[in-house]
Amino acid sequence: MDAVKKELESRRKEIAKGVELLFKANMKITDWDIPEADDNEVAKLLIDIIKEEVAKIEADIETGKYNHY
């Protein structure tokens, strides 16, 4: 397991950047679609959506959905 932790840690910045890009892209799209939207409110709603999707993935992990990778 240490090899897995080391591998993932070596990609931590890349993973973090991917999450940040997902967030920022959706902030930008929302701003294009609804320029008058409150950015702080949009940010909170986007984070809620991301958290919900992460929770779904966590549930899938518990049921063994990703054991075949």
All heavy atoms as TSV, in Angstrom:
chain	resi	resn	atom	element	x	y	z
A	1	MET	N	N	0.822	-1.206	0.000
A	1	MET	CA	C	0.000	0.000	0.000
A	1	MET	C	C	0.858	1.259	0.000
A	1	MET	O	O	0.443	2.270	-0.516
A	1	MET	CB	C	-0.930	-0.041	1.210
A	1	MET	CG	C	-2.007	1.000	1.166
A	1	MET	SD	S	-3.074	0.818	-0.271
A	1	MET	CE	C	-4.496	1.645	0.303
A	2	ASP	N	N	2.055	1.189	0.560
A	2	ASP	CA	C	2.917	2.360	0.574
A	2	ASP	C	C	3.239	2.839	-0.840
A	2	ASP	O	O	3.356	4.038	-1.070
A	2	ASP	CB	C	4.208	2.085	1.333
A	2	ASP	CG	C	3.976	2.007	2.841
A	2	ASP	OD1	O	2.957	2.565	3.299
A	2	ASP	OD2	O	4.803	1.407	3.527
A	3	ALA	N	N	3.371	1.902	-1.782
A	3	ALA	CA	C	3.642	2.285	-3.167
A	3	ALA	C	C	2.470	3.069	-3.748
A	3	ALA	O	O	2.667	4.039	-4.488
A	3	ALA	CB	C	3.931	1.051	-4.013
A	4	VAL	N	N	1.260	2.653	-3.405
A	4	VAL	CA	C	0.066	3.359	-3.883
A	4	VAL	C	C	0.023	4.765	-3.299
A	4	VAL	O	O	-0.203	5.741	-4.022
A	4	VAL	CB	C	-1.220	2.576	-3.511
A	4	VAL	CG1	C	-2.463	3.396	-3.843
A	4	VAL	CG2	C	-1.262	1.237	-4.227
A	5	LYS	N	N	0.254	4.869	-2.002
A	5	LYS	CA	C	0.255	6.185	-1.354
A	5	LYS	C	C	1.326	7.089	-1.963
A	5	LYS	O	O	1.082	8.263	-2.231
A	5	LYS	CB	C	0.486	6.046	0.146
A	5	LYS	CG	C	-0.707	5.498	0.884
A	5	LYS	CD	C	-0.417	5.424	2.363
A	5	LYS	CE	C	-1.595	4.843	3.118
A	5	LYS	NZ	N	-1.327	4.755	4.563
A	6	LYS	N	N	2.498	6.528	-2.207
A	6	LYS	CA	C	3.594	7.308	-2.795
A	6	LYS	C	C	3.225	7.773	-4.202
A	6	LYS	O	O	3.455	8.926	-4.564
A	6	LYS	CB	C	4.862	6.462	-2.826
A	6	LYS	CG	C	6.084	7.208	-3.279
A	6	LYS	CD	C	7.327	6.354	-3.190
A	6	LYS	CE	C	8.541	7.130	-3.654
A	6	LYS	NZ	N	9.761	6.335	-3.568
A	7	GLU	N	N	2.634	6.882	-4.988
A	7	GLU	CA	C	2.218	7.220	-6.358
A	7	GLU	C	C	1.190	8.339	-6.350
A	7	GLU	O	O	1.303	9.320	-7.093
A	7	GLU	CB	C	1.660	5.984	-7.059
A	7	GLU	CG	C	0.922	6.255	-8.350
A	7	GLU	CD	C	1.771	6.821	-9.466
A	7	GLU	OE1	O	3.005	6.688	-9.422
A	7	GLU	OE2	O	1.191	7.402	-10.395
A	8	LEU	N	N	0.158	8.183	-5.523
A	8	LEU	CA	C	-0.895	9.204	-5.480
A	8	LEU	C	C	-0.361	10.524	-4.931
A	8	LEU	O	O	-0.746	11.596	-5.408
A	8	LEU	CB	C	-2.082	8.704	-4.661
A	8	LEU	CG	C	-2.871	7.579	-5.328
A	8	LEU	CD1	C	-3.942	7.048	-4.390
A	8	LEU	CD2	C	-3.486	8.030	-6.640
A	9	GLU	N	N	0.507	10.446	-3.953
A	9	GLU	CA	C	1.098	11.674	-3.413
A	9	GLU	C	C	1.915	12.398	-4.482
A	9	GLU	O	O	1.912	13.627	-4.554
A	9	GLU	CB	C	1.965	11.359	-2.194
A	9	GLU	CG	C	2.415	12.573	-1.434
A	9	GLU	CD	C	1.277	13.419	-0.886
A	9	GLU	OE1	O	0.264	12.859	-0.410
A	9	GLU	OE2	O	1.397	14.667	-0.941
A	10	SER	N	N	2.579	11.641	-5.353
A	10	SER	CA	C	3.368	12.263	-6.420
A	10	SER	C	C	2.470	12.983	-7.430
A	10	SER	O	O	2.928	13.860	-8.148
A	10	SER	CB	C	4.233	11.223	-7.131
A	10	SER	OG	O	3.461	10.405	-7.986
A	11	ARG	N	N	1.199	12.594	-7.468
A	11	ARG	CA	C	0.245	13.230	-8.391
A	11	ARG	C	C	-0.712	14.181	-7.693
A	11	ARG	O	O	-1.640	14.699	-8.311
A	11	ARG	CB	C	-0.547	12.142	-9.123
A	11	ARG	CG	C	0.310	11.329	-10.052
A	11	ARG	CD	C	-0.478	10.501	-11.062
A	11	ARG	NE	N	-1.809	10.147	-10.679
A	11	ARG	CZ	C	-2.214	8.901	-10.360
A	11	ARG	NH1	N	-1.387	7.906	-10.394
A	11	ARG	NH2	N	-3.479	8.668	-10.035
A	12	ARG	N	N	-0.475	14.438	-6.414
A	12	ARG	CA	C	-1.395	15.281	-5.627
A	12	ARG	C	C	-1.648	16.634	-6.290
A	12	ARG	O	O	-2.780	17.083	-6.409
A	12	ARG	CB	C	-0.864	15.490	-4.222
A	12	ARG	CG	C	-1.758	16.391	-3.361
A	12	ARG	CD	C	-1.215	16.584	-1.969
A	12	ARG	NE	N	-1.382	15.419	-1.154
A	12	ARG	CZ	C	-2.496	15.109	-0.487
A	12	ARG	NH1	N	-3.547	15.884	-0.587
A	12	ARG	NH2	N	-2.552	14.031	0.265
A	13	LYS	N	N	-0.586	17.315	-6.715
A	13	LYS	CA	C	-0.744	18.640	-7.324
A	13	LYS	C	C	-1.554	18.548	-8.616
A	13	LYS	O	O	-2.387	19.414	-8.887
A	13	LYS	CB	C	0.613	19.279	-7.594
A	13	LYS	CG	C	1.313	19.737	-6.336
A	13	LYS	CD	C	2.643	20.382	-6.640
A	13	LYS	CE	C	3.350	20.772	-5.362
A	13	LYS	NZ	N	4.664	21.356	-5.609
A	14	GLU	N	N	-1.330	17.521	-9.405
A	14	GLU	CA	C	-2.073	17.321	-10.647
A	14	GLU	C	C	-3.560	17.085	-10.358
A	14	GLU	O	O	-4.427	17.639	-11.031
A	14	GLU	CB	C	-1.495	16.111	-11.389
A	14	GLU	CG	C	-2.179	15.769	-12.680
A	14	GLU	CD	C	-1.596	14.514	-13.311
A	14	GLU	OE1	O	-0.438	14.157	-13.033
A	14	GLU	OE2	O	-2.329	13.875	-14.093
A	15	ILE	N	N	-3.838	16.283	-9.353
A	15	ILE	CA	C	-5.226	16.009	-8.967
A	15	ILE	C	C	-5.891	17.286	-8.460
A	15	ILE	O	O	-7.018	17.612	-8.852
A	15	ILE	CB	C	-5.284	14.880	-7.908
A	15	ILE	CG1	C	-4.814	13.560	-8.527
A	15	ILE	CG2	C	-6.691	14.742	-7.332
A	15	ILE	CD1	C	-4.499	12.463	-7.521
A	16	ALA	N	N	-5.188	18.013	-7.606
A	16	ALA	CA	C	-5.725	19.262	-7.071
A	16	ALA	C	C	-6.001	20.260	-8.191
A	16	ALA	O	O	-7.034	20.946	-8.185
A	16	ALA	CB	C	-4.758	19.854	-6.048
A	17	LYS	N	N	-5.101	20.329	-9.151
A	17	LYS	CA	C	-5.280	21.249	-10.286
A	17	LYS	C	C	-6.511	20.857	-11.100
A	17	LYS	O	O	-7.267	21.728	-11.541
A	17	LYS	CB	C	-4.019	21.254	-11.163
A	17	LYS	CG	C	-4.027	22.317	-12.229
A	17	LYS	CD	C	-3.995	23.705	-11.635
A	17	LYS	CE	C	-3.879	24.756	-12.694
A	17	LYS	NZ	N	-4.016	26.101	-12.157
A	18	GLY	N	N	-6.722	19.552	-11.272
A	18	GLY	CA	C	-7.896	19.084	-12.008
A	18	GLY	C	C	-9.191	19.485	-11.321
A	18	GLY	O	O	-10.150	19.926	-11.973
A	19	VAL	N	N	-9.213	19.366	-10.000
A	19	VAL	CA	C	-10.403	19.763	-9.236
A	19	VAL	C	C	-10.613	21.273	-9.361
A	19	VAL	O	O	-11.727	21.747	-9.583
A	19	VAL	CB	C	-10.275	19.333	-7.756
A	19	VAL	CG1	C	-11.419	19.906	-6.927
A	19	VAL	CG2	C	-10.231	17.818	-7.642
A	20	GLU	N	N	-9.523	22.019	-9.228
A	20	GLU	CA	C	-9.615	23.477	-9.346
A	20	GLU	C	C	-10.095	23.885	-10.741
A	20	GLU	O	O	-10.929	24.787	-10.881
A	20	GLU	CB	C	-8.256	24.116	-9.047
A	20	GLU	CG	C	-8.281	25.623	-9.111
A	20	GLU	CD	C	-6.914	26.245	-8.877
A	20	GLU	OE1	O	-5.881	25.572	-9.127
A	20	GLU	OE2	O	-6.880	27.410	-8.452
A	21	LEU	N	N	-9.588	23.234	-11.768
A	21	LEU	CA	C	-10.012	23.537	-13.134
A	21	LEU	C	C	-11.494	23.245	-13.339
A	21	LEU	O	O	-12.202	24.016	-13.991
A	21	LEU	CB	C	-9.168	22.767	-14.149
A	21	LEU	CG	C	-7.736	23.253	-14.316
A	21	LEU	CD1	C	-6.944	22.275	-15.196
A	21	LEU	CD2	C	-7.704	24.651	-14.916
A	22	LEU	N	N	-11.966	22.132	-12.786
A	22	LEU	CA	C	-13.390	21.797	-12.865
A	22	LEU	C	C	-14.218	22.906	-12.229
A	22	LEU	O	O	-15.203	23.379	-12.813
A	22	LEU	CB	C	-13.645	20.460	-12.156
A	22	LEU	CG	C	-15.103	20.065	-11.959
A	22	LEU	CD1	C	-15.731	19.700	-13.299
A	22	LEU	CD2	C	-15.207	18.913	-10.977
A	23	PHE	N	N	-13.816	23.328	-11.043
A	23	PHE	CA	C	-14.529	24.385	-10.323
A	23	PHE	C	C	-14.518	25.701	-11.103
A	23	PHE	O	O	-15.563	26.304	-11.350
A	23	PHE	CB	C	-13.903	24.578	-8.940
A	23	PHE	CG	C	-14.528	25.679	-8.152
A	23	PHE	CD1	C	-15.725	25.486	-7.490
A	23	PHE	CD2	C	-13.907	26.916	-8.072
A	23	PHE	CE1	C	-16.306	26.519	-6.762
A	23	PHE	CE2	C	-14.476	27.948	-7.345
A	23	PHE	CZ	C	-15.679	27.751	-6.694
A	24	LYS	N	N	-13.321	26.131	-11.513
A	24	LYS	CA	C	-13.203	27.417	-12.207
A	24	LYS	C	C	-13.922	27.418	-13.553
A	24	LYS	O	O	-14.527	28.420	-13.935
A	24	LYS	CB	C	-11.732	27.786	-12.394
A	24	LYS	CG	C	-11.075	28.247	-11.115
A	24	LYS	CD	C	-9.631	28.667	-11.359
A	24	LYS	CE	C	-9.000	29.246	-10.117
A	24	LYS	NZ	N	-7.619	29.685	-10.369
A	25	ALA	N	N	-13.860	26.314	-14.271
A	25	ALA	CA	C	-14.557	26.232	-15.563
A	25	ALA	C	C	-16.056	26.406	-15.365
A	25	ALA	O	O	-16.721	27.120	-16.129
A	25	ALA	CB	C	-14.262	24.902	-16.250
A	26	ASN	N	N	-16.592	25.772	-14.337
A	26	ASN	CA	C	-18.025	25.894	-14.087
A	26	ASN	C	C	-18.403	27.264	-13.561
A	26	ASN	O	O	-19.501	27.753	-13.850
A	26	ASN	CB	C	-18.491	24.775	-13.150
A	26	ASN	CG	C	-18.696	23.493	-13.914
A	26	ASN	OD1	O	-19.702	23.319	-14.571
A	26	ASN	ND2	N	-17.706	22.620	-13.867
A	27	MET	N	N	-17.510	27.912	-12.816
A	27	MET	CA	C	-17.754	29.301	-12.412
A	27	MET	C	C	-17.828	30.190	-13.651
A	27	MET	O	O	-18.733	31.013	-13.777
A	27	MET	CB	C	-16.629	29.796	-11.487
A	27	MET	CG	C	-16.665	29.262	-10.083
A	27	MET	SD	S	-18.049	29.842	-9.090
A	27	MET	CE	C	-17.705	31.601	-8.945
A	28	LYS	N	N	-16.884	29.994	-14.570
A	28	LYS	CA	C	-16.836	30.806	-15.778
A	28	LYS	C	C	-18.074	30.582	-16.651
A	28	LYS	O	O	-18.671	31.535	-17.154
A	28	LYS	CB	C	-15.565	30.475	-16.564
A	28	LYS	CG	C	-15.272	31.440	-17.695
A	28	LYS	CD	C	-13.935	31.151	-18.329
A	28	LYS	CE	C	-12.859	31.596	-17.364
A	28	LYS	NZ	N	-11.511	31.619	-17.967
A	29	ILE	N	N	-18.470	29.339	-16.820
A	29	ILE	CA	C	-19.652	29.022	-17.628
A	29	ILE	C	C	-20.890	29.672	-17.030
A	29	ILE	O	O	-21.716	30.256	-17.743
A	29	ILE	CB	C	-19.834	27.491	-17.767
A	29	ILE	CG1	C	-18.716	26.916	-18.634
A	29	ILE	CG2	C	-21.206	27.148	-18.343
A	29	ILE	CD1	C	-18.601	25.399	-18.574
A	30	THR	N	N	-21.015	29.590	-15.713
A	30	THR	CA	C	-22.167	30.208	-15.054
A	30	THR	C	C	-22.143	31.708	-15.251
A	30	THR	O	O	-23.187	32.328	-15.505
A	30	THR	CB	C	-22.189	29.858	-13.552
A	30	THR	OG1	O	-22.202	28.435	-13.413
A	30	THR	CG2	C	-23.421	30.436	-12.871
A	31	ASP	N	N	-20.965	32.312	-15.175
A	31	ASP	CA	C	-20.849	33.760	-15.392
A	31	ASP	C	C	-21.236	34.132	-16.817
A	31	ASP	O	O	-21.860	35.166	-17.046
A	31	ASP	CB	C	-19.429	34.225	-15.072
A	31	ASP	CG	C	-19.317	35.736	-15.051
A	31	ASP	OD1	O	-20.160	36.377	-14.387
A	31	ASP	OD2	O	-18.397	36.279	-15.682
A	32	TRP	N	N	-20.876	33.301	-17.798
A	32	TRP	CA	C	-21.263	33.565	-19.192
A	32	TRP	C	C	-22.779	33.453	-19.352
A	32	TRP	O	O	-23.392	34.275	-20.013
A	32	TRP	CB	C	-20.609	32.564	-20.140
A	32	TRP	CG	C	-19.135	32.699	-20.305
A	32	TRP	CD1	C	-18.361	33.798	-20.095
A	32	TRP	CD2	C	-18.246	31.662	-20.725
A	32	TRP	NE1	N	-17.039	33.513	-20.357
A	32	TRP	CE2	C	-16.940	32.210	-20.763
A	32	TRP	CE3	C	-18.414	30.337	-21.080
A	32	TRP	CZ2	C	-15.826	31.477	-21.123
A	32	TRP	CZ3	C	-17.303	29.598	-21.444
A	32	TRP	CH2	C	-16.028	30.166	-21.463
A	33	ASP	N	N	-23.343	32.412	-18.744
A	33	ASP	CA	C	-24.776	32.160	-18.902
A	33	ASP	C	C	-25.634	33.119	-18.085
A	33	ASP	O	O	-26.721	33.505	-18.520
A	33	ASP	CB	C	-25.122	30.719	-18.497
A	33	ASP	CG	C	-24.567	29.686	-19.457
A	33	ASP	OD1	O	-24.134	30.054	-20.571
A	33	ASP	OD2	O	-24.554	28.487	-19.089
A	34	ILE	N	N	-25.153	33.495	-16.901
A	34	ILE	CA	C	-25.917	34.370	-15.999
A	34	ILE	C	C	-24.954	35.399	-15.411
A	34	ILE	O	O	-24.512	35.283	-14.265
A	34	ILE	CB	C	-26.589	33.558	-14.866
A	34	ILE	CG1	C	-27.312	32.343	-15.424
A	34	ILE	CG2	C	-27.561	34.441	-14.083
A	34	ILE	CD1	C	-27.715	31.332	-14.361
A	35	PRO	N	N	-24.597	36.416	-16.190
A	35	PRO	CA	C	-23.594	37.393	-15.747
A	35	PRO	C	C	-23.944	38.095	-14.431
A	35	PRO	O	O	-23.054	38.499	-13.688
A	35	PRO	CB	C	-23.527	38.405	-16.889
A	35	PRO	CG	C	-24.198	37.776	-18.042
A	35	PRO	CD	C	-25.100	36.707	-17.511
A	36	GLU	N	N	-25.227	38.229	-14.154
A	36	GLU	CA	C	-25.635	38.951	-12.954
A	36	GLU	C	C	-25.641	38.070	-11.689
A	36	GLU	O	O	-25.916	38.552	-10.589
A	36	GLU	CB	C	-27.035	39.571	-13.148
A	36	GLU	CG	C	-28.176	38.571	-13.223
A	36	GLU	CD	C	-28.378	37.952	-14.606
A	36	GLU	OE1	O	-27.585	38.213	-15.538
A	36	GLU	OE2	O	-29.339	37.192	-14.744
A	37	ALA	N	N	-25.299	36.813	-11.828
A	37	ALA	CA	C	-25.311	35.889	-10.690
A	37	ALA	C	C	-24.295	36.304	-9.629
A	37	ALA	O	O	-23.225	36.814	-9.942
A	37	ALA	CB	C	-25.023	34.471	-11.159
A	38	ASP	N	N	-24.649	36.079	-8.388
A	38	ASP	CA	C	-23.762	36.336	-7.251
A	38	ASP	C	C	-22.681	35.254	-7.247
A	38	ASP	O	O	-22.970	34.078	-7.021
A	38	ASP	CB	C	-24.586	36.300	-5.964
A	38	ASP	CG	C	-23.763	36.526	-4.717
A	38	ASP	OD1	O	-22.642	35.992	-4.611
A	38	ASP	OD2	O	-24.255	37.224	-3.811
A	39	ASP	N	N	-21.437	35.650	-7.504
A	39	ASP	CA	C	-20.341	34.679	-7.618
A	39	ASP	C	C	-20.148	33.845	-6.350
A	39	ASP	O	O	-19.841	32.661	-6.428
A	39	ASP	CB	C	-19.032	35.379	-7.975
A	39	ASP	CG	C	-19.023	35.892	-9.400
A	39	ASP	OD1	O	-19.827	35.401	-10.221
A	39	ASP	OD2	O	-18.206	36.780	-9.699
A	40	ASN	N	N	-20.321	34.457	-5.198
A	40	ASN	CA	C	-20.151	33.728	-3.946
A	40	ASN	C	C	-21.225	32.640	-3.821
A	40	ASN	O	O	-20.932	31.515	-3.408
A	40	ASN	CB	C	-20.213	34.696	-2.764
A	40	ASN	CG	C	-19.694	34.077	-1.493
A	40	ASN	OD1	O	-18.630	33.465	-1.494
A	40	ASN	ND2	N	-20.438	34.224	-0.415
A	41	GLU	N	N	-22.453	32.978	-4.183
A	41	GLU	CA	C	-23.545	32.002	-4.137
A	41	GLU	C	C	-23.283	30.875	-5.138
A	41	GLU	O	O	-23.474	29.695	-4.821
A	41	GLU	CB	C	-24.882	32.676	-4.439
A	41	GLU	CG	C	-26.055	31.723	-4.406
A	41	GLU	CD	C	-27.375	32.386	-4.753
A	41	GLU	OE1	O	-27.441	33.628	-4.852
A	41	GLU	OE2	O	-28.353	31.647	-4.929
A	42	VAL	N	N	-22.845	31.240	-6.325
A	42	VAL	CA	C	-22.527	30.238	-7.348
A	42	VAL	C	C	-21.435	29.304	-6.837
A	42	VAL	O	O	-21.539	28.075	-6.975
A	42	VAL	CB	C	-22.092	30.914	-8.670
A	42	VAL	CG1	C	-21.568	29.882	-9.661
A	42	VAL	CG2	C	-23.249	31.692	-9.281
A	43	ALA	N	N	-20.406	29.861	-6.247
A	43	ALA	CA	C	-19.295	29.053	-5.737
A	43	ALA	C	C	-19.785	28.050	-4.700
A	43	ALA	O	O	-19.413	26.871	-4.728
A	43	ALA	CB	C	-18.216	29.955	-5.148
A	44	LYS	N	N	-20.623	28.500	-3.786
A	44	LYS	CA	C	-21.160	27.610	-2.749
A	44	LYS	C	C	-22.009	26.504	-3.359
A	44	LYS	O	O	-21.922	25.341	-2.946
A	44	LYS	CB	C	-21.967	28.409	-1.734
A	44	LYS	CG	C	-21.116	29.280	-0.840
A	44	LYS	CD	C	-21.969	30.089	0.104
A	44	LYS	CE	C	-21.128	31.012	0.966
A	44	LYS	NZ	N	-21.954	31.808	1.881
A	45	LEU	N	N	-22.834	26.852	-4.338
A	45	LEU	CA	C	-23.677	25.846	-4.991
A	45	LEU	C	C	-22.838	24.834	-5.766
A	45	LEU	O	O	-23.120	23.627	-5.746
A	45	LEU	CB	C	-24.695	26.523	-5.914
A	45	LEU	CG	C	-25.787	27.334	-5.208
A	45	LEU	CD1	C	-26.565	28.161	-6.225
A	45	LEU	CD2	C	-26.720	26.421	-4.433
A	46	LEU	N	N	-21.799	25.319	-6.436
A	46	LEU	CA	C	-20.910	24.408	-7.163
A	46	LEU	C	C	-20.201	23.446	-6.216
A	46	LEU	O	O	-20.096	22.248	-6.497
A	46	LEU	CB	C	-19.870	25.194	-7.962
A	46	LEU	CG	C	-20.321	25.754	-9.292
A	46	LEU	CD1	C	-19.256	26.684	-9.864
A	46	LEU	CD2	C	-20.632	24.642	-10.268
A	47	ILE	N	N	-19.737	23.959	-5.098
A	47	ILE	CA	C	-19.074	23.101	-4.108
A	47	ILE	C	C	-20.046	22.056	-3.587
A	47	ILE	O	O	-19.687	20.888	-3.409
A	47	ILE	CB	C	-18.472	23.939	-2.960
A	47	ILE	CG1	C	-17.231	24.684	-3.450
A	47	ILE	CG2	C	-18.139	23.074	-1.748
A	47	ILE	CD1	C	-16.092	23.792	-3.904
A	48	ASP	N	N	-21.301	22.452	-3.358
A	48	ASP	CA	C	-22.309	21.479	-2.913
A	48	ASP	C	C	-22.490	20.368	-3.941
A	48	ASP	O	O	-22.580	19.191	-3.586
A	48	ASP	CB	C	-23.649	22.168	-2.654
A	48	ASP	CG	C	-23.653	23.008	-1.386
A	48	ASP	OD1	O	-22.744	22.835	-0.543
A	48	ASP	OD2	O	-24.578	23.837	-1.255
A	49	ILE	N	N	-22.533	20.725	-5.224
A	49	ILE	CA	C	-22.683	19.731	-6.290
A	49	ILE	C	C	-21.475	18.795	-6.315
A	49	ILE	O	O	-21.615	17.572	-6.405
A	49	ILE	CB	C	-22.885	20.419	-7.663
A	49	ILE	CG1	C	-24.246	21.110	-7.705
A	49	ILE	CG2	C	-22.730	19.417	-8.806
A	49	ILE	CD1	C	-24.436	22.044	-8.889
A	50	ILE	N	N	-20.293	19.370	-6.227
A	50	ILE	CA	C	-19.072	18.557	-6.234
A	50	ILE	C	C	-19.061	17.598	-5.044
A	50	ILE	O	O	-18.746	16.417	-5.185
A	50	ILE	CB	C	-17.819	19.456	-6.268
A	50	ILE	CG1	C	-17.730	20.179	-7.620
A	50	ILE	CG2	C	-16.549	18.647	-6.006
A	50	ILE	CD1	C	-16.696	21.298	-7.676
A	51	LYS	N	N	-19.437	18.097	-3.871
A	51	LYS	CA	C	-19.488	17.245	-2.678
A	51	LYS	C	C	-20.491	16.106	-2.852
A	51	LYS	O	O	-20.220	14.969	-2.448
A	51	LYS	CB	C	-19.851	18.068	-1.444
A	51	LYS	CG	C	-18.744	18.957	-0.945
A	51	LYS	CD	C	-19.229	19.762	0.251
A	51	LYS	CE	C	-18.173	20.693	0.784
A	51	LYS	NZ	N	-18.664	21.502	1.925
A	52	GLU	N	N	-21.655	16.415	-3.433
A	52	GLU	CA	C	-22.662	15.381	-3.675
A	52	GLU	C	C	-22.116	14.295	-4.599
A	52	GLU	O	O	-22.337	13.096	-4.370
A	52	GLU	CB	C	-23.922	15.988	-4.287
A	52	GLU	CG	C	-24.753	16.789	-3.312
A	52	GLU	CD	C	-25.912	17.507	-4.003
A	52	GLU	OE1	O	-26.298	17.115	-5.128
A	52	GLU	OE2	O	-26.434	18.473	-3.407
A	53	GLU	N	N	-21.406	14.705	-5.635
A	53	GLU	CA	C	-20.858	13.735	-6.584
A	53	GLU	C	C	-19.743	12.914	-5.957
A	53	GLU	O	O	-19.632	11.717	-6.211
A	53	GLU	CB	C	-20.398	14.446	-7.859
A	53	GLU	CG	C	-21.544	15.084	-8.648
A	53	GLU	CD	C	-22.688	14.108	-8.940
A	53	GLU	OE1	O	-22.425	12.982	-9.404
A	53	GLU	OE2	O	-23.840	14.480	-8.684
A	54	VAL	N	N	-18.927	13.542	-5.116
A	54	VAL	CA	C	-17.886	12.804	-4.395
A	54	VAL	C	C	-18.531	11.789	-3.457
A	54	VAL	O	O	-18.074	10.649	-3.355
A	54	VAL	CB	C	-16.935	13.763	-3.637
A	54	VAL	CG1	C	-16.047	13.002	-2.665
A	54	VAL	CG2	C	-16.088	14.556	-4.623
A	55	ALA	N	N	-19.616	12.185	-2.794
A	55	ALA	CA	C	-20.323	11.260	-1.899
A	55	ALA	C	C	-20.855	10.052	-2.672
A	55	ALA	O	O	-20.815	8.921	-2.169
A	55	ALA	CB	C	-21.458	11.981	-1.180
A	56	LYS	N	N	-21.319	10.274	-3.889
A	56	LYS	CA	C	-21.790	9.158	-4.723
A	56	LYS	C	C	-20.633	8.213	-5.059
A	56	LYS	O	O	-20.786	6.992	-5.029
A	56	LYS	CB	C	-22.426	9.675	-6.011
A	56	LYS	CG	C	-23.765	10.346	-5.805
A	56	LYS	CD	C	-24.287	10.890	-7.122
A	56	LYS	CE	C	-25.540	11.720	-6.932
A	56	LYS	NZ	N	-26.010	12.318	-8.202
A	57	ILE	N	N	-19.491	8.778	-5.371
A	57	ILE	CA	C	-18.320	7.951	-5.667
A	57	ILE	C	C	-17.908	7.175	-4.418
A	57	ILE	O	O	-17.580	5.987	-4.501
A	57	ILE	CB	C	-17.156	8.812	-6.205
A	57	ILE	CG1	C	-17.515	9.401	-7.565
A	57	ILE	CG2	C	-15.868	7.986	-6.296
A	57	ILE	CD1	C	-16.549	10.460	-8.074
A	58	GLU	N	N	-17.941	7.837	-3.266
A	58	GLU	CA	C	-17.613	7.147	-2.014
A	58	GLU	C	C	-18.551	5.970	-1.772
A	58	GLU	O	O	-18.110	4.890	-1.360
A	58	GLU	CB	C	-17.660	8.120	-0.833
A	58	GLU	CG	C	-16.521	9.115	-0.834
A	58	GLU	CD	C	-16.624	10.172	0.252
A	58	GLU	OE1	O	-17.747	10.529	0.653
A	58	GLU	OE2	O	-15.564	10.640	0.700
A	59	ALA	N	N	-19.842	6.163	-2.042
A	59	ALA	CA	C	-20.812	5.074	-1.882
A	59	ALA	C	C	-20.500	3.941	-2.855
A	59	ALA	O	O	-20.594	2.758	-2.503
A	59	ALA	CB	C	-22.235	5.599	-2.086
A	60	ASP	N	N	-20.135	4.289	-4.085
A	60	ASP	CA	C	-19.771	3.271	-5.080
A	60	ASP	C	C	-18.528	2.496	-4.641
A	60	ASP	O	O	-18.436	1.287	-4.865
A	60	ASP	CB	C	-19.516	3.916	-6.448
A	60	ASP	CG	C	-20.797	4.387	-7.125
A	60	ASP	OD1	O	-21.894	3.948	-6.729
A	60	ASP	OD2	O	-20.693	5.189	-8.067
A	61	ILE	N	N	-17.592	3.166	-4.012
A	61	ILE	CA	C	-16.388	2.499	-3.502
A	61	ILE	C	C	-16.795	1.464	-2.459
A	61	ILE	O	O	-16.303	0.328	-2.480
A	61	ILE	CB	C	-15.405	3.522	-2.903
A	61	ILE	CG1	C	-14.797	4.373	-4.025
A	61	ILE	CG2	C	-14.292	2.811	-2.114
A	61	ILE	CD1	C	-14.036	5.599	-3.522
A	62	GLU	N	N	-17.696	1.839	-1.583
A	62	GLU	CA	C	-18.148	0.936	-0.521
A	62	GLU	C	C	-18.837	-0.302	-1.089
A	62	GLU	O	O	-18.760	-1.376	-0.500
A	62	GLU	CB	C	-19.075	1.654	0.448
A	62	GLU	CG	C	-18.373	2.702	1.286
A	62	GLU	CD	C	-17.250	2.125	2.142
A	62	GLU	OE1	O	-17.451	1.069	2.765
A	62	GLU	OE2	O	-16.168	2.739	2.164
A	63	THR	N	N	-19.491	-0.165	-2.235
A	63	THR	CA	C	-20.176	-1.319	-2.837
A	63	THR	C	C	-19.265	-2.122	-3.760
A	63	THR	O	O	-19.703	-3.090	-4.353
A	63	THR	CB	C	-21.430	-0.876	-3.618
A	63	THR	OG1	O	-21.048	-0.043	-4.711
A	63	THR	CG2	C	-22.422	-0.148	-2.722
A	64	GLY	N	N	-18.015	-1.687	-3.899
A	64	GLY	CA	C	-17.048	-2.435	-4.691
A	64	GLY	C	C	-17.057	-2.131	-6.176
A	64	GLY	O	O	-16.445	-2.845	-6.967
A	65	LYS	N	N	-17.701	-1.046	-6.558
A	65	LYS	CA	C	-17.805	-0.716	-7.979
A	65	LYS	C	C	-16.451	-0.569	-8.670
A	65	LYS	O	O	-16.316	-0.892	-9.837
A	65	LYS	CB	C	-18.616	0.581	-8.150
A	65	LYS	CG	C	-18.783	0.989	-9.594
A	65	LYS	CD	C	-19.679	2.216	-9.722
A	65	LYS	CE	C	-19.840	2.612	-11.178
A	65	LYS	NZ	N	-20.742	3.757	-11.315
A	66	TYR	N	N	-15.450	-0.116	-7.944
A	66	TYR	CA	C	-14.158	0.156	-8.572
A	66	TYR	C	C	-13.127	-0.931	-8.320
A	66	TYR	O	O	-11.946	-0.745	-8.594
A	66	TYR	CB	C	-13.629	1.519	-8.101
A	66	TYR	CG	C	-14.560	2.639	-8.487
A	66	TYR	CD1	C	-15.405	3.241	-7.554
A	66	TYR	CD2	C	-14.640	3.064	-9.796
A	66	TYR	CE1	C	-16.276	4.245	-7.910
A	66	TYR	CE2	C	-15.508	4.069	-10.179
A	66	TYR	CZ	C	-16.323	4.648	-9.230
A	66	TYR	OH	O	-17.189	5.646	-9.599
A	67	ASN	N	N	-13.541	-2.086	-7.857
A	67	ASN	CA	C	-12.618	-3.180	-7.580
A	67	ASN	C	C	-12.007	-3.769	-8.844
A	67	ASN	O	O	-11.010	-4.462	-8.770
A	67	ASN	CB	C	-13.304	-4.288	-6.786
A	67	ASN	CG	C	-13.499	-3.892	-5.334
A	67	ASN	OD1	O	-12.885	-2.953	-4.855
A	67	ASN	ND2	N	-14.375	-4.596	-4.654
A	68	HIS	N	N	-12.588	-3.523	-9.990
A	68	HIS	CA	C	-12.094	-4.127	-11.227
A	68	HIS	C	C	-10.986	-3.316	-11.896
A	68	HIS	O	O	-10.453	-3.736	-12.910
A	68	HIS	CB	C	-13.253	-4.342	-12.204
A	68	HIS	CG	C	-13.915	-3.055	-12.641
A	68	HIS	ND1	N	-14.815	-2.392	-11.858
A	68	HIS	CD2	C	-13.782	-2.346	-13.772
A	68	HIS	CE1	C	-15.231	-1.307	-12.496
A	68	HIS	NE2	N	-14.624	-1.239	-13.644
A	69	TYR	N	N	-10.656	-2.165	-11.367
A	69	TYR	CA	C	-9.611	-1.330	-12.003
A	69	TYR	C	C	-8.260	-1.880	-11.717
A	69	TYR	O	O	-7.734	-2.256	-10.865
A	69	TYR	CB	C	-9.712	0.128	-11.547
A	69	TYR	CG	C	-10.821	0.853	-12.235
A	69	TYR	CD1	C	-12.100	0.900	-11.695
A	69	TYR	CD2	C	-10.612	1.495	-13.440
A	69	TYR	CE1	C	-13.124	1.569	-12.329
A	69	TYR	CE2	C	-11.631	2.178	-14.090
A	69	TYR	CZ	C	-12.882	2.197	-13.523
A	69	TYR	OH	O	-13.880	2.870	-14.161
